[in-house]
Amino acid sequence: MKKHNLFTRHPQEVRMSYLQHARFALMLSLQTCSCAIGSLVHAFLPFLFVTHTSRTIRKLQDIFDQREQDQPLTLPANREVPGRHKTTIIKNQHGNKSKRKSDIQSVTTT
């Protein structure tokens, strides 16, 4: 494999340039680090950062959901994404696709 492909293959698969991908990945790393630090502080001082981690995770999920709608992940047929499991897409009450458990409406059948 060419060295050039090592740096550009994945960003191209998610329809980004190398620099766009780097910027996005750095944003994610900063957000998740802030969650880790906030959760660590919250563990010992429960009155601080009460909703920081959950709000940030929801924000990141919204970013991923929007990216998926705008730019679906494209991979060669024989390539699987490590760590990505098949999920069922469910429409929430607004008719939008959602994978969040909180958006799943329970259905009772008689």
DSSP file (Angstrom, degrees, kcal/mol; ACC not computed):
  #  RESIDUE AA STRUCTURE BP1 BP2  ACC     N-H-->O    O-->H-N    N-H-->O    O-->H-N    TCO  KAPPA ALPHA  PHI   PSI    X-CA   Y-CA   Z-CA
    1    1 A M              0   0    0      0, 0.0     2,-0.1     0, 0.0     5,-0.0   0.000 360.0 360.0 360.0 135.4    0.0    0.0    0.0
    2    2 A K     >  -     0   0    0      1,-0.1     4,-1.3     2,-0.0     3,-0.3  -0.384 360.0-125.1 -70.0 147.6    1.3    3.4   -0.9
    3    3 A K  H  > S+     0   0    0      1,-0.2     4,-1.0     2,-0.2     3,-0.3   0.879 111.4  59.1 -59.4 -37.9    2.1    5.8    1.9
    4    4 A H  H >> S+     0   0    0      1,-0.2     4,-1.3     2,-0.2     3,-0.6   0.893 102.4  52.9 -58.8 -41.4   -0.2    8.4    0.3
    5    5 A N  H 3> S+     0   0    0     -3,-0.3     4,-2.6     1,-0.2     5,-0.3   0.829  98.9  63.8 -65.5 -32.0   -3.2    5.9    0.6
    6    6 A L  H 3< S+     0   0    0     -4,-1.3     4,-0.3    -3,-0.3    -1,-0.2   0.860 111.0  37.3 -59.8 -34.8   -2.5    5.4    4.3
    7    7 A F  H << S+     0   0    0     -4,-1.0    -1,-0.2    -3,-0.6    -2,-0.2   0.698 127.3  32.3 -90.4 -21.3   -3.3    9.1    4.9
    8    8 A T  H  X S+     0   0    0     -4,-1.3     4,-2.2     2,-0.1     5,-0.2   0.640  94.2  81.2-114.3 -16.4   -6.1    9.6    2.4
    9    9 A R  H  X S+     0   0    0     -4,-2.6     4,-2.0    -5,-0.2     5,-0.1   0.960  98.5  40.3 -59.9 -55.3   -8.1    6.4    2.1
   10   10 A H  H  > S+     0   0    0     -5,-0.3     4,-1.6    -4,-0.3    -1,-0.2   0.940 114.5  51.4 -62.8 -48.4  -10.3    6.7    5.2
   11   11 A P  H  4>S+     0   0    0      0, 0.0     5,-3.1     0, 0.0    -1,-0.2   0.896 111.2  49.7 -55.9 -37.9  -10.9   10.5    4.8
   12   12 A Q  H ><5S+     0   0    0     -4,-2.2     3,-1.6     3,-0.2    -2,-0.2   0.879 105.3  57.5 -66.4 -37.0  -12.0    9.8    1.2
   13   13 A E  H 3<5S+     0   0    0     -4,-2.0    61,-1.7     1,-0.3    -1,-0.2   0.835 111.2  42.0 -62.6 -32.6  -14.3    7.0    2.4
   14   14 A V  T 3<5S-     0   0    0     -4,-1.6    -1,-0.3    59,-0.2    -2,-0.2   0.151 121.0-110.4-100.8  18.4  -16.1    9.5    4.6
   15   15 A R  T < 5S+     0   0    0     -3,-1.6     2,-0.3     1,-0.2    -3,-0.2   0.899  77.1 120.3  56.9  49.9  -16.1   12.1    1.9
   16   16 A M      < -     0   0    0     -5,-3.1    -1,-0.2    -8,-0.1    -2,-0.1  -0.946  62.6-117.0-134.3 156.4  -13.6   14.5    3.5
   17   17 A S     >  -     0   0    0     -2,-0.3     4,-2.5    -3,-0.1     5,-0.2  -0.420  40.6-102.2 -79.8 170.0  -10.2   15.9    2.7
   18   18 A Y  H  > S+     0   0    0      1,-0.2     4,-2.4     2,-0.2     5,-0.1   0.932 124.1  46.1 -58.7 -46.0   -7.3   15.0    4.9
   19   19 A L  H  > S+     0   0    0      2,-0.2     4,-2.5     1,-0.2    -1,-0.2   0.877 111.3  51.1 -68.7 -37.9   -7.5   18.4    6.6
   20   20 A Q  H  > S+     0   0    0      2,-0.2     4,-2.5     1,-0.2    -1,-0.2   0.926 112.5  47.3 -62.5 -43.4  -11.2   18.3    7.0
   21   21 A H  H  X S+     0   0    0     -4,-2.5     4,-2.9     2,-0.2     5,-0.2   0.907 111.4  50.5 -64.5 -41.8  -10.9   14.9    8.6
   22   22 A A  H  X S+     0   0    0     -4,-2.4     4,-2.4    -5,-0.2    -2,-0.2   0.923 111.8  47.8 -62.2 -44.3   -8.1   16.0   10.9
   23   23 A R  H  X S+     0   0    0     -4,-2.5     4,-2.2     2,-0.2    -2,-0.2   0.922 113.8  47.1 -62.5 -44.9  -10.1   19.0   12.0
   24   24 A F  H  X S+     0   0    0     -4,-2.5     4,-2.4     2,-0.2    -2,-0.2   0.925 113.1  48.3 -63.3 -45.8  -13.2   16.9   12.7
   25   25 A A  H  X S+     0   0    0     -4,-2.9     4,-2.4     1,-0.2    -1,-0.2   0.879 111.3  50.4 -64.4 -38.4  -11.2   14.2   14.6
   26   26 A L  H  X S+     0   0    0     -4,-2.4     4,-2.4    -5,-0.2    -1,-0.2   0.898 109.2  51.5 -66.2 -39.6   -9.4   16.9   16.7
   27   27 A M  H  X S+     0   0    0     -4,-2.2     4,-2.4     1,-0.2    -2,-0.2   0.931 111.4  48.1 -60.7 -44.9  -12.8   18.5   17.6
   28   28 A L  H  X S+     0   0    0     -4,-2.4     4,-2.8     1,-0.2     5,-0.2   0.909 110.6  50.9 -62.3 -41.7  -14.1   15.0   18.6
   29   29 A S  H  X S+     0   0    0     -4,-2.4     4,-2.1     1,-0.2    -1,-0.2   0.897 111.3  47.6 -65.7 -38.8  -11.0   14.4   20.7
   30   30 A L  H  X S+     0   0    0     -4,-2.4     4,-2.2     2,-0.2    -1,-0.2   0.915 113.4  48.4 -67.0 -41.8  -11.3   17.8   22.5
   31   31 A Q  H  X S+     0   0    0     -4,-2.4     4,-1.8     2,-0.2    -2,-0.2   0.932 113.9  45.4 -63.7 -45.6  -15.0   17.2   23.2
   32   32 A T  H  X S+     0   0    0     -4,-2.8     4,-2.4     1,-0.2    -1,-0.2   0.856 111.2  53.3 -69.9 -33.1  -14.5   13.6   24.5
   33   33 A C  H  X S+     0   0    0     -4,-2.1     4,-2.7    -5,-0.2     5,-0.2   0.904 107.3  51.5 -65.0 -39.7  -11.5   14.8   26.7
   34   34 A S  H  X S+     0   0    0     -4,-2.2     4,-2.6     1,-0.2    -2,-0.2   0.879 109.9  50.5 -64.7 -34.8  -13.8   17.5   28.2
   35   35 A C  H  X S+     0   0    0     -4,-1.8     4,-2.8     2,-0.2     5,-0.2   0.925 110.6  48.9 -64.8 -44.1  -16.3   14.8   28.9
   36   36 A A  H  X S+     0   0    0     -4,-2.4     4,-2.1     2,-0.2    -2,-0.2   0.930 115.0  43.4 -62.2 -45.9  -13.7   12.6   30.6
   37   37 A I  H  X S+     0   0    0     -4,-2.7     4,-2.5     2,-0.2     5,-0.2   0.926 115.0  49.4 -67.0 -44.1  -12.4   15.5   32.7
   38   38 A G  H  X S+     0   0    0     -4,-2.6     4,-2.7    -5,-0.2    -2,-0.2   0.900 112.2  48.2 -61.2 -41.1  -15.9   16.7   33.6
   39   39 A S  H  X S+     0   0    0     -4,-2.8     4,-1.9     2,-0.2    -1,-0.2   0.879 110.0  52.3 -67.5 -37.5  -16.9   13.1   34.6
   40   40 A L  H  X S+     0   0    0     -4,-2.1     4,-0.9    -5,-0.2    -2,-0.2   0.936 113.5  43.1 -63.3 -46.7  -13.8   12.7   36.7
   41   41 A V  H >X S+     0   0    0     -4,-2.5     4,-2.6     1,-0.2     3,-0.9   0.926 112.7  53.7 -63.8 -44.4  -14.5   15.9   38.6
   42   42 A H  H 3< S+     0   0    0     -4,-2.7    -1,-0.2     1,-0.2    -2,-0.2   0.821  98.4  64.7 -60.9 -32.3  -18.2   15.0   38.8
   43   43 A A  H 3< S+     0   0    0     -4,-1.9    -1,-0.2     1,-0.2    -2,-0.2   0.869 117.2  26.0 -59.5 -36.3  -17.4   11.7   40.4
   44   44 A F  H << S+     0   0    0     -4,-0.9    -2,-0.2    -3,-0.9    -1,-0.2   0.712 132.7  36.5-100.9 -25.2  -15.9   13.4   43.4
   45   45 A L    ><  -     0   0    0     -4,-2.6     3,-2.7    -5,-0.2    -1,-0.2  -0.711  69.3-178.7-127.1  79.0  -17.8   16.7   43.4
   46   46 A P  T 3  S+     0   0    0      0, 0.0    -4,-0.1     0, 0.0    -1,-0.1   0.595  76.4  65.5 -62.3 -11.9  -21.3   15.6   42.2
   47   47 A F  T 3  S+     0   0    0     -3,-0.1     2,-0.3     2,-0.1     3,-0.3   0.551  93.6  74.8 -85.2  -7.7  -22.6   19.2   42.3
   48   48 A L  S <  S+     0   0    0     -3,-2.7    -3,-0.1     1,-0.2    -4,-0.0  -0.804 104.3   5.0-104.2 148.5  -20.2   20.2   39.5
   49   49 A F  S  > S+     0   0    0     -2,-0.3     4,-0.5     1,-0.1    -1,-0.2   0.863  75.2 164.0  51.7  43.9  -20.6   19.2   35.8
   50   50 A V  T  4 S+     0   0    0     -3,-0.3     4,-0.2     1,-0.2    -1,-0.1   0.886  77.8  11.6 -61.1 -42.7  -24.0   17.6   36.5
   51   51 A T  T  > S+     0   0    0      2,-0.1     4,-2.5     1,-0.1     5,-0.3   0.340  98.1 104.2-118.7   6.5  -25.2   17.5   32.9
   52   52 A H  H  > S+     0   0    0      1,-0.2     4,-2.3     2,-0.2     5,-0.2   0.926  84.0  42.7 -57.4 -51.4  -22.0   18.3   31.0
   53   53 A T  H  X S+     0   0    0     -4,-0.5     4,-2.6     1,-0.2     5,-0.2   0.929 116.1  46.5 -66.1 -46.3  -21.2   14.8   29.7
   54   54 A S  H  > S+     0   0    0      1,-0.2     4,-2.2     2,-0.2    -1,-0.2   0.903 114.0  48.7 -65.5 -39.8  -24.7   13.9   28.7
   55   55 A R  H  X S+     0   0    0     -4,-2.5     4,-2.3     2,-0.2    -1,-0.2   0.913 112.9  48.1 -64.2 -41.5  -25.2   17.2   26.9
   56   56 A T  H  X S+     0   0    0     -4,-2.3     4,-2.7    -5,-0.3    -2,-0.2   0.907 110.8  50.4 -66.6 -41.6  -21.9   16.8   25.1
   57   57 A I  H  X S+     0   0    0     -4,-2.6     4,-2.5     2,-0.2    -1,-0.2   0.911 111.2  48.9 -63.5 -41.7  -22.7   13.2   24.1
   58   58 A R  H  X S+     0   0    0     -4,-2.2     4,-2.4     2,-0.2    -2,-0.2   0.909 111.1  50.6 -62.4 -41.4  -26.1   14.3   22.7
   59   59 A K  H  X S+     0   0    0     -4,-2.3     4,-2.0     2,-0.2    -2,-0.2   0.920 111.8  47.1 -62.0 -44.6  -24.5   17.1   20.8
   60   60 A L  H  X S+     0   0    0     -4,-2.7     4,-2.5     2,-0.2    -2,-0.2   0.893 110.3  52.6 -65.4 -39.2  -21.9   14.7   19.3
   61   61 A Q  H  X S+     0   0    0     -4,-2.5     4,-2.8     1,-0.2    -2,-0.2   0.907 108.3  51.2 -62.7 -40.5  -24.6   12.2   18.4
   62   62 A D  H  X S+     0   0    0     -4,-2.4     4,-2.5     2,-0.2    -1,-0.2   0.901 109.1  51.2 -62.0 -40.7  -26.5   15.0   16.6
   63   63 A I  H  X S+     0   0    0     -4,-2.0     4,-2.5     2,-0.2    -2,-0.2   0.934 112.7  45.2 -61.6 -46.3  -23.4   15.9   14.7
   64   64 A F  H  X S+     0   0    0     -4,-2.5     4,-2.5     2,-0.2    -2,-0.2   0.901 112.3  51.4 -65.8 -40.7  -22.9   12.2   13.6
   65   65 A D  H  X S+     0   0    0     -4,-2.8     4,-1.9     2,-0.2    -1,-0.2   0.919 112.0  46.9 -61.0 -43.2  -26.6   11.9   12.7
   66   66 A Q  H  X S+     0   0    0     -4,-2.5     4,-2.6     2,-0.2     5,-0.2   0.916 112.2  49.6 -65.8 -42.9  -26.4   15.0   10.6
   67   67 A R  H  X S+     0   0    0     -4,-2.5     4,-3.7     1,-0.2    -1,-0.2   0.904 109.7  52.3 -61.9 -40.4  -23.2   13.9    8.9
   68   68 A E  H  < S+     0   0    0     -4,-2.5    -1,-0.2     1,-0.2    -2,-0.2   0.880 112.1  45.3 -65.0 -37.6  -24.8   10.5    8.2
   69   69 A Q  H  < S+     0   0    0     -4,-1.9    -2,-0.2    -5,-0.2    -1,-0.2   0.905 121.5  38.0 -70.3 -41.4  -27.8   12.1    6.6
   70   70 A D  H  < S+     0   0    0     -4,-2.6    -2,-0.2     1,-0.3    -3,-0.2   0.893 134.4  17.4 -76.8 -41.4  -25.7   14.6    4.5
   71   71 A Q  S  < S-     0   0    0     -4,-3.7    -1,-0.3    -5,-0.2    -2,-0.1  -0.740  78.7-152.8-136.8  84.6  -22.8   12.3    3.7
   72   72 A P        -     0   0    0      0, 0.0     2,-0.2     0, 0.0    -4,-0.1  -0.255  33.4 -98.6 -59.9 145.3  -23.5    8.6    4.1
   73   73 A L        -     0   0    0    -59,-0.1     2,-0.5     1,-0.0   -59,-0.2  -0.460  40.6-161.5 -64.7 126.6  -20.5    6.4    4.8
   74   74 A T        +     0   0    0    -61,-1.7   -59,-0.2    -2,-0.2    -1,-0.0  -0.961  17.0 164.4-117.7 125.0  -19.3    4.8    1.6
   75   75 A L        -     0   0    0     -2,-0.5     6,-0.0   -61,-0.1     5,-0.0  -0.945  44.9 -91.8-132.6 153.5  -17.1    1.7    1.8
   76   76 A P    >   -     0   0    0      0, 0.0     3,-1.9     0, 0.0   -63,-0.0  -0.331  45.6-110.1 -59.0 151.7  -16.1   -0.9   -0.7
   77   77 A A  T 3  S+     0   0    0      1,-0.3    -2,-0.0     3,-0.0     0, 0.0   0.799 116.0  49.3 -58.0 -32.3  -18.4   -3.9   -0.6
   78   78 A N  T 3  S+     0   0    0      2,-0.0     2,-0.5     0, 0.0    -1,-0.3   0.366  95.0  88.9 -91.8   6.6  -15.8   -6.2    1.0
   79   79 A R    <   -     0   0    0     -3,-1.9     2,-0.3     2,-0.0    -4,-0.1  -0.906  56.8-163.1-112.0 129.5  -14.7   -3.8    3.7
   80   80 A E        -     0   0    0     -2,-0.5    -2,-0.0    -5,-0.0    -3,-0.0  -0.757  24.6-117.8-103.5 153.8  -16.3   -3.7    7.1
   81   81 A V    >   -     0   0    0     -2,-0.3     3,-1.9     3,-0.2     2,-0.0  -0.825  34.3-120.3 -90.5 119.5  -16.0   -0.8    9.6
   82   82 A P  T 3  S+     0   0    0      0, 0.0     3,-0.1     0, 0.0    -1,-0.0  -0.348  94.5   9.5 -60.7 135.0  -14.3   -2.1   12.8
   83   83 A G  T 3  S+     0   0    0      1,-0.2     2,-0.7    -2,-0.0    -2,-0.0   0.393  96.9 121.8  79.5  -4.3  -16.4   -1.6   15.8
   84   84 A R    <   -     0   0    0     -3,-1.9     2,-0.3     3,-0.0    -1,-0.2  -0.832  44.8-164.9 -96.3 120.2  -19.5   -0.6   13.8
   85   85 A H        -     0   0    0     -2,-0.7     2,-0.2    -3,-0.1     0, 0.0  -0.678  30.3 -96.1-101.2 154.9  -22.4   -2.9   14.4
   86   86 A K        -     0   0    0     -2,-0.3     2,-0.3     1,-0.0    -1,-0.1  -0.524  48.7-171.3 -67.3 133.3  -25.5   -3.2   12.4
   87   87 A T        -     0   0    0     -2,-0.2     2,-0.5    -3,-0.0    12,-0.0  -0.923  24.4-118.5-127.6 154.3  -28.2   -1.1   13.9
   88   88 A T        -     0   0    0     -2,-0.3     2,-0.5    11,-0.1    10,-0.0  -0.792  25.5-138.3 -90.8 128.6  -31.9   -0.7   13.3
   89   89 A I        -     0   0    0     -2,-0.5     2,-0.4     8,-0.1    10,-0.2  -0.769  24.2-174.0 -88.5 127.4  -32.9    2.7   12.1
   90   90 A I  E     -A   98   0A   0      8,-2.3     8,-2.3    -2,-0.5     2,-0.4  -0.960  23.3-125.1-123.1 138.0  -36.1    3.8   13.8
   91   91 A K  E     -A   97   0A   0     -2,-0.4    14,-0.3     6,-0.2     6,-0.2  -0.688  27.2-142.1 -83.5 133.6  -38.0    7.0   13.0
   92   92 A N    >   -     0   0    0      4,-2.9     3,-2.4    -2,-0.4    12,-0.1  -0.159  39.3 -79.8 -83.7-174.9  -38.7    9.1   16.0
   93   93 A Q  T 3  S+     0   0    0      1,-0.3    -1,-0.1    10,-0.2    -2,-0.1   0.698 131.4  55.4 -63.0 -18.4  -41.8   11.1   16.8
   94   94 A H  T 3  S-     0   0    0      2,-0.2    -1,-0.3     3,-0.0     3,-0.1   0.421 118.4-110.0 -92.0   1.0  -40.7   13.8   14.4
   95   95 A G  S <  S+     0   0    0     -3,-2.4     2,-0.3     1,-0.3    -2,-0.1   0.518  76.7 132.2  83.5   5.2  -40.3   11.4   11.5
   96   96 A N        -     0   0    0      1,-0.1    -4,-2.9    -5,-0.0    -1,-0.3  -0.634  65.2-104.2 -89.4 148.8  -36.5   11.6   11.6
   97   97 A K  E     +A   91   0A   0     -2,-0.3     2,-0.3    -6,-0.2    -6,-0.2  -0.470  48.2 175.7 -69.1 141.8  -34.3    8.6   11.5
   98   98 A S  E     -A   90   0A   0     -8,-2.3    -8,-2.3    -2,-0.1    -3,-0.0  -0.998  36.1-173.6-150.0 146.5  -32.8    7.9   14.9
   99   99 A K        +     0   0    0     -2,-0.3     2,-0.2   -10,-0.2   -11,-0.1   0.385  56.1 116.5-113.1  -4.0  -30.6    5.2   16.6
  100  100 A R    >>  -     0   0    0      1,-0.1     3,-1.0   -10,-0.1     4,-0.6  -0.451  63.3-142.0 -71.8 134.6  -31.0    6.7   20.1
  101  101 A K  G >4 S+     0   0    0      1,-0.2     3,-1.0     2,-0.2    -1,-0.1   0.848 102.3  61.1 -61.3 -33.6  -32.8    4.5   22.7
  102  102 A S  G 34 S+     0   0    0      1,-0.2    -1,-0.2     3,-0.0    -2,-0.0   0.749 102.7  51.6 -67.0 -22.1  -34.4    7.6   24.1
  103  103 A D  G <4 S+     0   0    0     -3,-1.0     2,-0.4     2,-0.1   -10,-0.2   0.577  84.5 104.9 -89.5 -10.6  -36.1    8.3   20.7
  104  104 A I    <<  -     0   0    0     -3,-1.0     2,-0.5    -4,-0.6   -12,-0.1  -0.576  62.4-148.0 -76.8 125.0  -37.6    4.8   20.4
  105  105 A Q        -     0   0    0     -2,-0.4     2,-0.2   -14,-0.3    -2,-0.1  -0.783  16.1-123.8 -93.1 133.1  -41.2    4.7   21.1
  106  106 A S        -     0   0    0     -2,-0.5     2,-0.5     1,-0.0    -1,-0.0  -0.534  22.6-154.6 -76.4 141.3  -42.6    1.6   22.7
  107  107 A V        -     0   0    0     -2,-0.2     2,-0.5     2,-0.0    -1,-0.0  -0.969   2.4-157.3-119.6 127.5  -45.4   -0.1   20.7
  108  108 A T        -     0   0    0     -2,-0.5     2,-0.4     2,-0.0    -2,-0.0  -0.886   7.0-164.8-106.0 132.7  -47.9   -2.3   22.5
  109  109 A T              0   0    0     -2,-0.5    -2,-0.0     1,-0.1     0, 0.0  -0.899 360.0 360.0-114.3 145.9  -49.8   -4.9   20.5
  110  110 A T              0   0    0     -2,-0.4    -1,-0.1     0, 0.0    -2,-0.0   0.390 360.0 360.0-116.2 360.0  -52.9   -6.7   21.7
